[in-house]
Every structure is written in C-alpha cells, then in structure tokens.
Amino acid sequence: MKTPFIDRIKAEEIAAAVGTPYYVYDAEGIRKALRGLQKAFSWCDFKEYYAVKACPNPYILKLIREAGGGADCSSYTELLLAASVGFEGESIMFSSNVTPAEDFEAARSLGALINLDDITHIDFLEKHGGIPGKICLRYNPGGHFEISGEIMGSPEEAKYGMTREQIFEAVGILKEKGVKEFGLHAFLASNMQNGDYWPKLAEILFELAAEVRERFGVRISFVNLSGGIGIPYRPEEKPVDIRAVGKHVKEAFEKEAEKSGLPMPSIKAELGRYMTGPYGILVARVIHMKHIYREYAGLDACAANLMRPAMYGSYHHITVFGKENETPDTLYDVTGGLCENNDKFAVNRLLPKLEPGDLVAIHDAGAHGFSMGYNYNGKLRSAEVLLEKDGSWKLIRRAETPKDYFATFDFEGAEIEVKDSF
Ligand SMILES: *Cc1c(COP(=O)(O)O)cnc(C)c1O
C-alpha cells in the first residue's frame, strides 16, 4: 500500500492557499534519499550531481546543495538555475548533447565539469569556451545492454555518447591538447528497478578506464555512473537496495583493480528520478464524473501537468484523500481535460467511489513531472510547494496565470485584456 506523505487536512490546507492542481515535495524525503546514497558509497570519493531536469526548482536544488550534492545540467538555462543557488566549479556537471555554442561557453565560464557527448564536439568546445584540463567522455557501447541475459536497453539505438573506438581516439586528441585527467560516463538504461544495473555499468566503465589508462597513460580521475536507478511506481514493487548497489559497485572495482591495477577513481552519479521521484505528489481535484461506456473521473490536472502516463503509459498510483481506508471497488479512467484521448492518469483503475470535490494524490511525480509540463490546449502550469519535516510548507513556485501564457506574444493590434483569475 502506498500512502501519501500528507493527509487530507494538509492537502486541503495547501489547496485553499494555492489552488489545485499543485505539486508538493517532501524536503526530508529528498534529504534522506541523498544521505542513503552517500552512505552506500562512503567507501569511495563519491558525489551525486542531481539531474536538474528531473525537478528544476531552485529551492529543491538548494536543499540538495546543502546536503552535499552537485548539479547535473544539460542546457544554458539549467546552468543558470544551478548557478543561481550557488553551484559553481566542479559541483556542476554539464552532460549535454547537441550542445549550442553559448551553452559550452556558459559551462566553461562556471568551471563546470564537461561531459562530452561526441568526438566532433572537441573542436567545437575548443572554439567555444576552450578545452579544460579535466574532461569527461560519454561512452555508448552499442548493441543491447543485458543483465543476466535479459535485455535492459538498446544503446545501439541511442543518440548519446561515443563508440569505443571514438573514445580512444578522443582521449588521444584531448591528451595532445593538454587534458590531464579524464572521466568516463555512460547511461544505458532508465528507471532500472534491477539493483544490478549500476554494478554492471560500473564493470563496463572500469574495464574501459583500465584500457584507456593502459593505452594512453592518462589518469582516469572519475567514473560517472549517471542516472537510471528506478523507483517503485507500483505499490507491489520494492525500492532498489542502494546499500547493496554500493557494495556491488565496490566489488566490480576490486575485480578490475586486481586484473589491471586500475587505481581507484572517484565515483560520480547524476541521479534524478531516484532522488526526488517518490518525494513529489501531484494533488488534483475531481471536478466531473462521467458515465458512458466507462466510468470517468475528470480532474483539474491534465497531461500538461504530468505527461508520463500519456507519453509512456506509465503507472502512477492514485490515492483519494480521506478515502484511504475505503474499498477500491469501482473501475475508473481518471482523466484530464486535454482534447487528447491519451490524457488519462489511470486506465481501468480500481478506486473507492469518487465524487466531484474529492482531492486525489498522484504519487511518485517528483521527477520528470512538473518539469515535463507544457501549455497545450492553453493549460497552465501549477504551483509547487515544499513541505518541511515539521509540517510547515512554502510556495516555491506560483501557478502560471493567463498573463504568463500571453507574455511571449508581441502581436500588434491584439490588445488583450487578460485577467489573472476569473
Ligand atoms: C536524464 C538524465 C539523468 C537522470 O536520469 P534519471 O533516470 O532521472 O536518474 C542523468 N544524466 C543524464 C545525462 C540524463 O540525461
């Protein structure tokens, strides 16, 4: 059973102040996740660079910075966000692809660690920001990525990273250009519930590190395991045992060190989902019940607020506030109001009997939730709220208003009177 980290009274209290729908994040949950991760890797020099795209709110980034995390950015604006909360230098990882010149320039001027996606970016970076003394290279091993014979991902279809040969070639070129230290990065599968993902990935990267070191005599100062650790979206799923992950990555290193004498590199991570996913919920109100060939519960939130179910068919658990103990005996499609039939938060979901006015929690929306929001059908982004351990909360982003929607138009003759609320 999944229970939201706020109850009906708190949910209504926030709704009365900021309106619905809204996102609420559990600050202490995020801190605990980071602490657990740091502890699992306390055997090495470890740093988690939170993937900013998962929940790009400066208040979230600030609490991650205060808890010892870094920021993983992939665009100019994400770099600005990170810089705005005090991240600088090597506390920023810049893992971009198809990177515009001004993005590289901004990353270099902040002193961020550059994670280079492609061999052709060497010349580009040299022109736009310059080659740093320490650089990370993104590896794509191609083929299928398997764990115990099971296919977990298909790197051969992924646009990211360099081939093995390109990695070696890039190291040679960069060494010539004065690079002294290298990092190696790969991201081979997403939302991995399988605890063997990082150990397997670490094995691949340690092995590559050993070969790079042998062939070029350069220092591999870090291995970047990136993101990809999954979370239990379904109530019957279990969280990944992060302590076991840390232990098995250590074993993977020891095996490689024994074989090749690879000195211990630092380990870096860019987890997004794992860090905030379970600690954010989207709270929405049932505004209509509709009875046709199916039973529909219509919410005041829609896929523009949380895209994952429409985009990937993802499961997000739903709790009805105040009806936590009622029998889920009615089959519903829970929908938003977009003119798109995939705008459904749940399909054929058993829930307690719903009625207009009910407040629902859509769970595990703390990563790739708000941030994937959009304005289709003129829908507006919601507010975001940060809940503290003592039950206090603050608004960390107000909801968009029609004025925000109209702010980017400069349409001569269209003098539109836009009201903030109706
Ligand atoms: C999206 C992304 C991440 C975070 O992935 P999660 O699945 O949220 O852990 C980390 N690194 C890079 C380069 C990414 O694109």
The ligand as an ORCA input file, in Angstrom:
! r2SCAN-3c Opt
* xyz 0 1
  C      18.000     12.238    -17.532
  C      19.434     12.120    -17.211
  C      19.841     11.801    -15.919
  C      18.879     11.447    -14.814
  O      18.217     10.290    -15.114
  P      17.238      9.591    -14.032
  O      16.639      8.475    -14.796
  O      16.262     10.633    -13.631
  O      18.083      9.144    -12.899
  C      21.191     11.769    -15.660
  N      22.107     12.050    -16.619
  C      21.762     12.376    -17.871
  C      22.816     12.691    -18.863
  C      20.416     12.411    -18.215
  O      20.056     12.715    -19.468
*
